[in-house]
């Protein structure tokens, strides 16, 4: 098996797993927001209003990380192996 094909498969699985984690986290934050906010405001000494910003930044940074470190290499390798 070619190294490029192996790398393509690696980044494809990485993309799938990371997208799944992002989806799961988003669903949990939407579904259980009051419970999560209550717990995390006590754990980290943050006000509940600040947690909305923290959650938004977390999801945004994670999405950018997926695009940079999984999607972009995967698409680049797919283009390289199809040519």
C-alpha positions as CSV (number, residue, x, y, z in Angstrom):
1,X,0.0,0.0,0.0
2,X,1.3,3.4,-1.0
3,X,2.4,5.9,1.7
4,X,0.1,8.5,0.2
5,X,-2.9,6.2,0.3
6,X,-2.1,5.3,3.9
7,X,-1.8,9.0,4.9
8,X,-5.1,9.8,3.1
9,X,-6.8,7.1,5.1
10,X,-5.3,8.4,8.3
11,X,-6.5,11.9,7.7
12,X,-9.9,10.7,6.5
13,X,-10.4,8.8,9.8
14,X,-9.0,11.7,11.8
15,X,-11.6,14.0,10.1
16,X,-14.4,11.6,10.8
17,X,-13.5,11.1,14.4
18,X,-13.0,14.8,15.1
19,X,-16.2,15.8,13.3
20,X,-18.0,13.2,15.5
21,X,-16.6,14.6,18.7
22,X,-17.5,18.1,17.6
23,X,-21.1,17.0,16.8
24,X,-21.4,15.1,20.1
25,X,-20.1,18.1,22.1
26,X,-22.4,20.5,20.3
27,X,-25.4,18.3,20.9
28,X,-24.5,17.9,24.6
29,X,-24.0,21.7,25.1
30,X,-27.4,22.4,23.4
31,X,-29.3,19.6,25.2
32,X,-27.9,19.9,28.7
33,X,-26.9,23.6,28.8
34,X,-28.4,24.4,32.3
35,X,-26.9,21.4,34.0
36,X,-23.5,21.9,32.3
37,X,-23.5,25.6,33.1
38,X,-24.3,25.0,36.7
39,X,-21.6,22.4,37.1
40,X,-18.9,24.3,35.3
41,X,-19.6,27.7,36.9
42,X,-19.0,26.0,40.2
43,X,-15.8,24.1,39.1
44,X,-14.1,27.0,37.4
45,X,-15.5,30.0,39.3
46,X,-17.0,31.6,36.2
47,X,-20.3,33.3,36.0
48,X,-22.9,31.6,33.8
49,X,-23.0,34.5,31.4
50,X,-19.3,34.1,30.7
51,X,-19.8,30.4,29.9
52,X,-21.7,31.1,26.7
53,X,-18.6,32.9,25.4
54,X,-16.3,30.1,26.5
55,X,-18.5,27.5,24.8
56,X,-18.7,29.4,21.6
57,X,-14.9,29.9,21.5
58,X,-14.3,26.2,22.3
59,X,-16.5,25.1,19.4
60,X,-15.0,27.7,17.0
61,X,-11.4,26.8,17.9
62,X,-12.1,23.1,17.6
63,X,-13.8,23.5,14.2
64,X,-10.8,25.6,13.0
65,X,-8.5,22.9,14.2
66,X,-10.4,20.2,12.4
67,X,-10.3,22.3,9.2
68,X,-6.5,23.0,9.5
69,X,-5.3,19.6,10.7
70,X,-7.7,17.1,9.3
71,X,-9.7,18.4,6.4
72,X,-7.0,20.4,4.6
73,X,-4.4,17.6,4.6
74,X,-7.1,15.0,3.6
75,X,-8.3,17.1,0.6
76,X,-4.7,17.8,-0.4
77,X,-3.8,14.1,-0.4
78,X,-7.0,13.2,-2.2
79,X,-6.1,15.6,-5.0
80,X,-2.5,14.3,-5.1
81,X,-3.6,10.6,-5.3
82,X,-6.2,11.2,-7.9
83,X,-3.9,13.0,-10.3
